[in-house]
Amino acid sequence: TWIHLGAGVTVATILFDTADAAAYTIGAGGAGVQTLTLNDTGGVTINSTVANNQLVDANIVLGSAAAGTTSVTNYTTGAAGKNITFTGTIQGGTDGTAGIKTVNASILSGGSVTFTNAITPGGATGVNLAHPGTSNSDTTHTGTLTLSGDVTSTLNTLRATGGGTVVVDGQTVTVAAQSNYGATTSYGKFRLQSGSAAFNGGIQSATSSGALAGADGMAFIVNGGTFSASFVALGRARNMGSGYFTTAQTLGTDGFQVNGGTASVTGNVTIGGSNSSATGQVTGTGSLTVGGMLILGQNGSSGRTNFFQVTGGTLTVNDTASGINIGRGTSTIASKGQLLLTGGTTTAAKITFGLSGGLAGSSGNLTLNGETAALYVGSGGIVKAATNTFTEVINLTAGTLGAQADWSSPLAMNLAGAGVAIKAADASDVAANIALSGTLSGSNGLTKAGAGTLALSGTNTHPGTDALHGGPGPGTSAAGPDGAARTPAAVTRTVVGSANLTCLGGRDAAADAGADANADGSVVTSLRAATAPAALLPAVAGATEPATL
């Protein structure tokens, strides 16, 4: 049923009220041919009993001079949920003096509202588009608000509360001001399927008493297209419990996820706040670049893990001050964070545990556990900033730990599982040096790769030190600089490519400082320590070789 608007109609409210309401089309002649002006506080409502989808082809003008709020309310629910689609443009005003216009699309579970044409300020200062609930604790308005079509929309804010979801699927959307999702104890979701969404003012969970708040279920998800933001802050998304994980986790539709497409954040990405925990991931073909810090645990509960995983795609964090900051917390709140890498490529200018002056009791975990997972660290290295009690755990189980630039770490690391390759080079195989002075413990060893130098100088206790000697395998001998024979122990010792390995500690009791050439032309340098723990990693009969490389 068509409703012809002639030269244009101004109304306060359009109500589709009963099951007898036909499938109406408001505006004749196709999308954008006629104009419907809604009063400054006007609206469109579909009651719960309506049995048909509704279509508005007319261009919509949101009042005239004053700032105001227009409501689009869909009360249909469940399997009987209906859609109202606006195919004309939405314009904020006409006379150039209107203030901020707000469109509140309030949608119960099962219903939906779709805008397929551009939303622009017109004569207004700006347009806020929201999918609101009825209160700070409402989680019943879980319908979907969608921006689709190959058009460009310019908004002041774009947000959802009450459990609702905002989807951009095809449009190019620019959002000027900070957009808050959820409320004190409710959540909202944003999802980019295709097109682009630029949150120039940032996107975050709502706040309460100055801290990130919200409820489990909060989500900012990029499945395709191009996403950008000045910052992303997610206070609460999912209770991951208090433990750490060694394998990839299923995060459902919660957290900050980049599963496809490209995402770039010029400032910080914060995962974790409120009294719970938040999650994030890069997976599939997704790509996330962060100009500021990636904070895992800003002001959340120290008993719950703020969790971020990379299972595929690429994660790049360029901040040189703290980089990826695990278990950051604050001076008054302890926190807990984990970065789990099971696939994909992660590049971080620096990895930092804790915060200088942070409250005692925070903790953090970095686990590399995937044959296809790679972590390349920049010149900031892997360090602990925490000055009060902080527990950090670094598990190198499987995958590649490489060097975006020369870097070092004084922290202890655990070698376990299938074994890790430490690559003294970047992802393009350009040589860079790595120096690890912390204790290497655990049940396995490492494989040295890359053309740079790997220097291991900790009091190491792991039983297998792959790539300690390089060159000859178990049961063979090689002459050292003093002419004495060297026989590697019965563990795998592999140097991949023409790579250099520095051994800080004696090759054997008789060796002076010197260098041995491997068959492939790489060099193993021995800088013998004054003392060496006995019975650890015997290279030859009677030798005392320390657990340091």
C-alpha positions as CSV (number, residue, x, y, z in Angstrom):
1,T,0.0,0.0,0.0
2,W,1.5,3.3,-1.2
3,I,1.1,6.6,0.7
4,H,1.6,9.5,-1.6
5,L,3.1,12.6,0.0
6,G,2.6,15.1,-2.8
7,A,4.9,18.1,-2.5
8,G,5.9,17.1,1.0
9,V,4.2,16.3,4.4
10,T,5.0,17.4,7.9
11,V,3.8,15.1,10.8
12,A,4.5,14.5,14.4
13,T,4.1,10.7,14.5
14,I,3.6,7.7,12.2
15,L,2.1,4.7,14.0
16,F,1.7,1.2,12.6
17,D,-0.6,0.0,15.3
18,T,-2.3,-3.4,14.7
19,A,-2.0,-6.8,13.0
20,D,-4.2,-5.4,10.3
21,A,-1.6,-2.8,9.3
22,A,-0.7,-3.5,5.7
23,A,2.9,-3.6,4.3
24,Y,3.0,0.2,3.7
25,T,5.4,2.2,1.6
26,I,5.6,5.8,2.8
27,G,6.4,8.0,-0.3
28,A,5.6,7.3,-3.9
29,G,7.9,7.2,-6.9
30,G,10.8,5.3,-5.4
31,A,13.5,6.0,-2.9
32,G,14.1,9.7,-2.2
33,V,11.5,11.1,-4.6
34,Q,9.2,12.6,-2.0
35,T,9.9,14.3,1.4
36,L,8.5,13.6,4.9
37,T,9.3,16.1,7.7
38,L,9.0,14.9,11.2
39,N,8.5,17.5,13.9
40,D,11.4,18.2,16.2
41,T,10.2,15.5,18.6
42,G,8.4,13.3,16.1
43,G,8.8,9.6,15.5
44,V,7.8,6.3,13.8
45,T,6.5,3.4,15.8
46,I,5.7,-0.2,15.0
47,N,3.5,-1.9,17.7
48,S,4.1,-5.4,18.8
49,T,1.1,-6.9,16.9
50,V,2.1,-5.6,13.4
51,A,2.5,-8.5,11.1
52,N,4.2,-6.9,8.1
53,N,7.5,-5.2,7.3
54,Q,7.3,-1.5,6.6
55,L,9.1,0.7,4.1
56,V,9.8,4.5,4.1
57,D,10.9,5.6,0.6
58,A,10.6,9.3,1.3
59,N,13.6,11.5,2.3
60,I,13.3,12.3,6.0
61,V,13.9,15.8,7.4
62,L,14.3,15.9,11.2
63,G,12.4,19.0,12.2
64,S,13.5,22.5,11.5
65,A,15.2,25.0,13.8
66,A,15.5,23.4,17.3
67,A,17.6,20.6,18.5
68,G,15.4,17.6,19.0
69,T,15.0,13.8,19.3
70,T,13.3,11.6,16.8
71,S,12.3,8.1,17.8
72,V,12.1,5.1,15.6
73,T,10.6,2.4,17.8
74,N,10.1,-1.3,16.8
75,Y,8.2,-3.3,19.4
76,T,7.9,-6.5,17.4
77,T,9.8,-9.4,19.0
78,G,11.1,-12.9,18.5
79,A,10.2,-14.9,15.4
80,A,7.5,-12.4,14.7
81,G,10.0,-9.5,14.6
82,K,9.6,-7.1,11.7
83,N,11.8,-4.6,9.9
84,I,11.3,-1.0,9.0
85,T,13.5,0.2,6.2
86,F,14.3,3.8,5.3
87,T,15.6,4.0,1.7
88,G,15.5,7.8,1.5
89,T,18.1,10.1,3.0
90,I,17.9,11.3,6.6
91,Q,18.7,15.0,7.0
92,G,19.2,16.8,10.3
93,G,17.5,20.1,9.4
94,T,16.8,22.6,6.7
95,D,17.4,26.2,7.9
96,G,21.0,26.1,9.0
97,T,20.3,27.0,12.7
98,A,19.3,23.6,14.2
99,G,21.4,22.2,16.9
100,I,22.3,18.5,17.4
101,K,19.6,16.2,16.2
102,T,19.2,12.7,17.7
103,V,17.6,9.7,16.2
104,N,16.9,7.0,18.7
105,A,16.1,3.7,17.1
106,S,14.8,1.6,19.9
107,I,14.4,-2.1,18.8
108,L,13.3,-5.1,20.9
109,S,14.7,-8.6,20.3
110,G,13.9,-9.9,16.9
111,G,13.1,-6.6,15.3
112,S,15.3,-4.5,13.1
113,V,15.6,-1.0,11.6
114,T,17.6,-0.4,8.4
115,F,18.9,2.8,6.8
116,T,20.0,2.3,3.2
117,N,20.7,5.9,2.3
118,A,22.9,8.7,3.6
119,I,22.4,10.3,7.0
120,T,23.7,13.8,7.1
121,P,23.4,16.9,9.3
122,G,21.8,19.1,6.7
123,G,21.1,22.4,8.5
124,A,21.8,20.8,11.9
125,T,25.1,21.0,13.8
126,G,25.2,17.2,13.7
127,V,23.1,14.0,14.0
128,N,23.4,11.5,16.8
129,L,22.3,8.0,15.9
130,A,21.6,5.6,18.8
131,H,20.1,2.2,19.5
132,P,19.1,2.9,23.2
133,G,17.6,0.9,26.0
134,T,15.1,2.2,28.5
135,S,17.5,2.4,31.5
136,N,21.1,1.9,32.5
137,S,20.4,-1.7,33.3
138,D,18.1,-2.6,30.4
139,T,19.3,-5.6,28.2
140,T,16.0,-6.3,26.4
141,H,16.4,-4.0,23.4
142,T,18.6,-6.5,21.5
143,G,17.4,-5.8,18.0
144,T,19.6,-4.7,15.1
145,L,20.1,-1.2,13.6
146,T,21.8,-1.5,10.2
147,L,23.5,1.1,7.9
148,S,23.7,-0.4,4.5
149,G,24.0,0.8,0.9
150,D,26.9,2.3,-1.1
151,V,26.5,5.8,0.4
152,T,28.2,8.1,2.9
153,S,26.8,9.0,6.3
154,T,28.2,11.8,8.6
155,L,27.3,11.5,12.2
156,N,28.1,13.2,15.5
157,T,27.8,9.9,17.5
158,L,26.9,6.3,16.8
159,R,26.1,4.2,19.8
160,A,24.0,1.3,21.3
161,T,22.8,0.4,24.8
162,G,20.1,-1.9,26.1
163,G,21.8,-4.9,24.5
164,G,21.3,-3.6,21.0
165,T,23.6,-4.0,18.0
166,V,24.6,-1.4,15.4
167,V,25.8,-2.8,12.1
168,V,27.6,-1.0,9.3
169,D,27.3,-3.1,6.1
170,G,28.3,-1.2,3.0
171,Q,28.1,2.4,4.0
172,T,31.0,4.8,4.5
173,V,30.3,6.2,8.0
174,T,32.2,9.0,9.7
175,V,31.6,9.7,13.4
176,A,32.9,12.9,14.8
177,A,32.5,12.7,18.6
178,Q,33.2,10.0,21.2
179,S,30.7,7.2,21.0
180,N,29.8,5.3,24.2
181,Y,28.3,1.8,24.1
182,G,26.3,0.2,26.9
183,A,25.5,1.9,30.2
184,T,26.3,1.3,33.9
185,T,25.1,-2.3,33.9
186,S,24.0,-2.9,30.3
187,Y,25.9,-3.6,27.1
188,G,25.8,-2.6,23.4
189,K,27.5,-3.9,20.3
190,F,29.0,-2.5,17.2
191,R,29.8,-4.6,14.1
192,L,31.4,-3.7,10.8
193,Q,30.6,-6.2,8.1
194,S,31.7,-4.2,5.0
195,G,32.2,-0.6,4.0
196,S,34.0,1.6,6.5
197,A,33.5,3.2,9.9
198,A,35.7,6.0,11.2
199,F,35.2,6.8,14.9
200,N,37.3,10.0,14.9
201,G,36.3,10.8,18.5
202,G,36.9,7.3,19.7
203,I,34.6,4.4,20.7
204,Q,34.4,3.0,24.2
205,S,32.2,1.4,26.9
206,A,30.2,3.7,29.0
207,T,31.8,4.9,32.2
208,S,30.7,4.9,35.9
209,S,32.4,6.9,38.5
210,G,35.2,7.7,36.1
211,A,35.9,4.0,35.3
212,L,35.0,1.9,32.2
213,A,31.7,0.1,32.9
214,G,29.1,-1.9,31.1
215,A,28.0,-5.5,31.2
216,D,29.2,-8.8,29.8
217,G,28.3,-9.0,26.1
218,M,29.9,-5.7,25.1
219,A,31.4,-5.9,21.7
220,F,33.3,-4.0,19.0
221,I,33.7,-6.4,16.0
222,V,35.3,-5.9,12.6
223,N,34.4,-8.7,10.2
224,G,35.3,-6.9,7.0
225,G,35.8,-3.4,5.6
226,T,37.9,-0.6,7.0
227,F,37.7,0.4,10.7
228,S,39.5,3.3,12.3
229,A,39.3,5.1,15.6
230,S,41.2,7.6,17.7
231,F,41.0,5.1,20.6
232,V,39.1,2.0,21.6
233,A,38.3,1.3,25.3
234,L,36.4,-1.8,26.3
235,G,35.5,-2.0,30.0
236,R,33.7,-5.3,30.3
237,A,32.9,-8.0,27.8
238,R,33.2,-11.5,29.3
239,N,34.2,-13.1,32.5
240,M,37.2,-15.3,31.5
241,G,37.8,-16.5,35.1
242,S,41.0,-16.1,36.9
243,G,43.3,-18.5,35.0
244,Y,45.6,-18.2,32.0
245,F,45.1,-20.1,28.7
246,T,47.4,-22.1,26.5
247,T,45.2,-22.8,23.5
248,A,42.9,-20.5,21.5
249,Q,39.6,-19.6,23.1
250,T,36.1,-19.2,21.5
251,L,35.0,-15.6,22.3
252,G,31.6,-15.7,20.6
253,T,30.3,-12.2,19.8
254,D,32.0,-10.5,22.7
255,G,35.0,-8.2,23.0
256,F,37.1,-6.2,20.5
257,Q,37.5,-8.5,17.6
258,V,39.2,-8.0,14.2
259,N,38.2,-11.2,12.3
260,G,38.6,-9.7,8.8
261,G,39.1,-6.4,7.1
262,T,41.5,-3.8,8.4
263,A,41.4,-1.9,11.6
264,S,43.7,1.0,12.7
265,V,43.6,2.9,16.0
266,T,45.8,5.9,16.3
267,G,45.7,6.0,20.2
268,N,45.4,3.3,22.8
269,V,43.3,0.1,22.8
270,T,42.3,-0.7,26.3
271,I,40.9,-4.2,27.2
272,G,39.5,-4.4,30.7
273,G,37.9,-2.2,33.3
274,S,35.0,-2.2,35.7
275,N,34.7,-5.1,38.1
276,S,35.0,-7.8,35.5
277,S,37.2,-8.5,32.5
278,A,37.2,-7.9,28.8
279,T,38.5,-9.8,25.7
280,G,39.9,-9.1,22.3
281,Q,41.3,-11.0,19.3
282,V,42.8,-10.8,15.9
283,T,42.0,-13.8,13.8
284,G,41.3,-15.0,10.2
285,T,42.5,-12.4,7.7
286,G,42.1,-9.5,10.1
287,S,44.7,-6.8,10.5
288,L,44.9,-4.5,13.5
289,T,47.4,-1.6,13.8
290,V,47.6,0.3,17.1
291,G,49.5,3.6,17.3
292,G,49.3,3.8,21.1
293,M,49.4,1.1,23.7
294,L,47.5,-2.2,23.7
295,I,46.5,-2.3,27.4
296,L,45.4,-5.6,28.8
297,G,44.0,-4.8,32.2
298,Q,43.6,-1.1,32.9
299,N,41.3,-0.9,35.9
300,G,39.6,-4.3,36.1
301,S,39.5,-6.9,38.9
302,S,42.8,-8.5,39.6
303,G,41.0,-11.8,40.0
304,R,39.7,-11.9,36.4
305,T,41.9,-12.2,33.3
306,N,41.7,-9.5,30.7
307,F,42.5,-11.6,27.6
308,F,43.7,-10.9,24.1
309,Q,44.6,-13.6,21.5
310,V,46.0,-13.6,18.0
311,T,45.1,-16.8,16.2
312,G,45.6,-15.5,12.6
313,G,46.0,-12.3,10.7
314,T,48.3,-9.5,11.9
315,L,48.6,-7.4,15.0
316,T,51.0,-4.4,15.0
317,V,51.5,-2.2,18.1
318,N,53.8,0.8,17.4
319,D,53.9,2.5,20.7
320,T,57.5,2.7,21.9
321,A,56.9,3.8,25.5
322,S,55.0,0.7,26.7
323,G,53.8,-1.1,23.6
324,I,51.7,-4.0,24.6
325,N,51.1,-3.4,28.3
326,I,50.1,-6.6,30.1
327,G,48.4,-6.3,33.6
328,R,48.9,-2.6,33.7
329,G,46.4,-1.7,36.4
330,T,46.6,1.6,38.2
331,S,48.1,3.0,41.4
332,T,44.9,2.0,43.3
333,I,43.6,-1.0,41.4
334,A,45.5,-4.3,40.6
335,S,44.8,-6.0,37.3
336,K,45.5,-9.2,35.4
337,G,46.2,-9.6,31.7
338,Q,47.2,-12.2,29.1
339,L,48.4,-12.1,25.6
340,L,48.1,-15.5,23.9
341,L,49.6,-16.0,20.4
342,T,48.6,-19.3,18.7
343,G,48.8,-18.1,15.0
344,G,49.2,-15.1,12.8
345,T,52.0,-12.4,13.1
346,T,52.3,-10.0,16.0
347,T,54.8,-7.1,15.9
348,A,55.3,-5.0,19.0
349,A,57.7,-2.2,19.5
350,K,57.8,-3.1,23.1
351,I,56.1,-5.5,25.6
352,T,55.7,-4.3,29.1
353,F,54.4,-6.0,32.3
354,G,52.7,-3.8,34.8
355,L,53.0,-0.1,35.6
356,S,55.6,1.8,37.6
357,G,53.9,2.7,40.8
358,G,51.0,0.3,40.1
359,L,49.2,-1.4,43.0
360,A,50.9,-4.5,44.3
361,G,49.3,-7.8,43.2
362,S,48.9,-7.3,39.5
363,S,50.0,-10.1,37.2
364,G,50.5,-10.8,33.5
365,N,51.1,-13.7,31.1
366,L,52.6,-13.9,27.6
367,T,52.2,-17.2,25.9
368,L,53.5,-18.1,22.4
369,N,52.0,-21.5,21.5
370,G,51.4,-22.1,17.8
371,E,53.5,-23.5,15.0
372,T,52.3,-20.7,12.7
373,A,52.5,-18.0,15.4
374,A,55.2,-15.4,15.2
375,L,56.1,-12.5,17.6
376,Y,58.5,-9.9,16.4
377,V,59.7,-7.5,19.1
378,G,61.1,-4.0,18.6
379,S,63.9,-2.1,20.3
380,G,61.9,-1.7,23.5
381,G,62.3,-5.4,24.3
382,I,60.3,-7.4,26.8
383,V,60.5,-5.7,30.2
384,K,58.7,-5.3,33.6
385,A,57.8,-1.7,34.6
386,A,56.0,-2.7,37.8
387,T,57.9,-1.5,40.9
388,N,55.6,-3.2,43.4
389,T,54.9,-6.9,43.7
390,F,54.0,-8.2,40.2
391,T,54.0,-11.8,38.9
392,E,54.9,-12.2,35.2
393,V,55.0,-15.5,33.2
394,I,56.4,-15.9,29.8
395,N,55.8,-19.2,28.1
396,L,57.6,-20.0,24.8
397,T,56.0,-23.2,23.8
398,A,55.8,-23.2,20.0
399,G,56.2,-20.7,17.2
400,T,58.8,-18.0,16.3
401,L,60.1,-15.2,18.6
402,G,61.8,-12.7,16.3
403,A,63.4,-9.3,16.2
404,Q,61.9,-6.2,14.5
405,A,65.0,-4.5,15.7
406,D,67.8,-5.2,18.2
407,W,66.2,-6.0,21.5
408,S,66.8,-7.5,24.9
409,S,65.0,-8.8,27.9
410,P,66.1,-9.5,31.5
411,L,62.9,-11.5,32.3
412,A,62.7,-15.3,32.9
413,M,61.2,-17.4,30.2
414,N,59.8,-20.9,30.2
415,L,60.7,-23.2,27.3
416,A,58.1,-26.0,27.0
417,G,56.0,-28.0,24.5
418,A,57.2,-28.5,21.0
419,G,60.0,-25.9,21.2
420,V,60.3,-22.4,19.9
421,A,62.5,-20.8,17.3
422,I,64.3,-17.7,18.3
423,K,64.9,-15.8,15.1
424,A,67.5,-13.0,15.1
425,A,65.9,-11.3,12.2
426,D,62.6,-9.6,11.3
427,A,59.7,-11.0,9.3
428,S,61.6,-10.1,6.0
429,D,64.7,-11.9,7.3
430,V,66.7,-8.7,7.9
431,A,69.2,-9.5,10.6
432,A,68.7,-8.1,14.1
433,N,70.2,-9.1,17.5
434,I,68.5,-10.6,20.5
435,A,69.9,-10.7,24.1
436,L,68.1,-12.7,26.8
437,S,69.6,-12.3,30.3
438,G,66.8,-13.9,32.2
439,T,66.7,-17.5,33.3
440,L,65.5,-20.0,30.6
441,S,63.7,-22.9,32.3
442,G,61.3,-25.6,31.3
443,S,61.4,-29.0,29.7
444,N,62.5,-28.1,26.2
445,G,65.0,-26.0,24.2
446,L,65.1,-23.6,21.4
447,T,66.1,-23.4,17.7
448,K,68.2,-20.5,16.7
449,A,67.3,-18.9,13.4
450,G,68.0,-15.7,11.5
451,A,71.3,-14.0,10.5
452,G,71.6,-11.9,13.6
453,T,73.2,-12.7,17.0
454,L,71.4,-14.4,19.8
455,A,73.0,-13.9,23.2
456,L,71.8,-15.9,26.2
457,S,73.4,-15.0,29.5
458,G,70.9,-16.1,32.2
459,T,71.3,-18.9,34.8
460,N,69.5,-21.3,32.6
461,T,68.1,-24.6,33.9
462,H,66.2,-26.1,30.9
463,P,67.6,-29.5,29.9
464,G,67.6,-29.0,26.2
465,T,69.4,-25.9,24.7
466,D,68.8,-26.1,21.0
467,A,71.3,-24.1,19.0
468,L,73.7,-23.8,21.8
469,H,76.6,-25.1,19.7
470,G,75.1,-25.2,16.2
471,G,76.8,-27.2,13.5
472,P,77.6,-30.8,14.4
473,G,74.8,-33.0,15.7
474,P,74.9,-35.4,18.6
475,G,77.8,-37.9,18.5
476,T,80.0,-35.8,16.2
477,S,83.0,-33.6,17.0
478,A,84.3,-30.3,15.9
479,A,87.6,-28.6,16.7
480,G,87.5,-25.4,18.8
481,P,89.9,-22.5,18.6
482,D,92.2,-24.2,21.1
483,G,92.3,-27.4,19.0
484,A,90.3,-29.4,21.6
485,A,87.5,-31.6,20.3
486,R,83.9,-30.5,21.0
487,T,81.2,-33.2,21.2
488,P,77.6,-31.8,21.5
489,A,75.4,-33.4,24.1
490,A,72.5,-35.7,23.1
491,V,70.1,-32.9,22.5
492,T,69.0,-31.1,19.3
493,R,71.3,-28.2,18.5
494,T,70.3,-26.5,15.3
495,V,71.4,-23.3,13.6
496,V,69.1,-22.4,10.8
497,G,70.8,-20.5,8.0
498,S,74.1,-18.6,8.3
499,A,73.3,-17.4,11.8
500,N,75.5,-16.3,14.7
501,L,75.0,-17.5,18.3
502,T,76.9,-16.0,21.2
503,C,77.5,-18.3,24.2
504,L,78.0,-16.3,27.4
505,G,79.6,-19.1,29.5
506,G,82.3,-21.7,28.7
507,R,82.1,-24.2,25.9
508,D,84.1,-26.5,28.1
509,A,86.5,-26.2,31.0
510,A,89.6,-25.8,28.9
511,A,88.2,-23.4,26.3
512,D,89.4,-19.8,26.0
513,A,87.3,-17.1,24.5
514,G,87.1,-17.7,20.8
515,A,85.0,-18.7,17.9
516,D,84.1,-21.9,16.1
517,A,83.0,-21.9,12.5
518,N,80.0,-24.2,11.7
519,A,79.8,-26.1,8.5
520,D,77.3,-23.6,7.0
521,G,79.6,-20.7,7.7
522,S,77.8,-19.4,10.8
523,V,79.8,-18.6,13.9
524,V,79.3,-19.7,17.5
525,T,81.2,-17.4,19.8
526,S,82.3,-18.6,23.3
527,L,82.7,-16.0,26.0
528,R,83.6,-18.3,28.9
529,A,82.2,-17.4,32.3
530,A,84.5,-17.5,35.4
531,T,82.3,-20.1,37.0
532,A,79.9,-22.6,35.5
533,P,77.2,-24.8,37.2
534,A,78.2,-28.4,37.2
535,A,76.2,-31.2,35.7
536,L,74.2,-28.9,33.4
537,L,74.3,-29.6,29.7
538,P,77.6,-31.5,29.5
539,A,79.1,-30.9,26.1
540,V,82.0,-33.3,26.4
541,A,83.1,-35.8,29.1
542,G,84.3,-33.9,32.1
543,A,83.2,-30.5,30.8
544,T,81.4,-28.0,33.0
545,E,79.1,-26.1,30.7
546,P,76.7,-23.5,32.3
547,A,73.1,-23.2,31.5
548,T,73.8,-20.0,29.7
549,L,74.4,-19.5,26.0
